[in-house]
């Protein structure tokens, strides 16, 4: 019989052994970490879309949204 470790890395084998509920819980933890590190759930613009309007997109993000970054200059 073929073992999971024969096909993939031990880390992936551990993931495959989880139940769907356990995978969901682990995924939620990853999202929490992603957001805590400054990630955003705002969708990325589709610049290839025929409906993409660069001017409108810039206006949406000009008021402190995810595309605006604060640069701190300090001696630390």
Long-range contacts (C-beta under 8 A, 24 or more apart in sequence): 40-66, 42-66
